[in-house]
Amino acid sequence: DLVAASLMDFLTFGAGAEKLSNILNGLIPGDNRNDPTFGDALKASDWMLEDLDRAWRDWLAKGAPANK
């Protein structure tokens, strides 16, 4: 739960905020009614999992709000 909350903080208040709307839009099912995965949504936002992981870890190391 803490990891999920930290990731959501990053996507809401951190450097990931600029891509959050793109990620959420990527989670909307398409015409074929297939539910996209989080990985699909990341790809749709032009963000790869490795990039998200690196940016999130950097944000945590610099003192994310939860660390203060």
Secondary structure, DSSP 8 states (H G I E B T S, - for coil): -HHHHHHHHHHHHSTTHHHHHHHHHHTS--TT-----HHHHHHHTT--HHHHHHHHHHHHHTT-GGG-
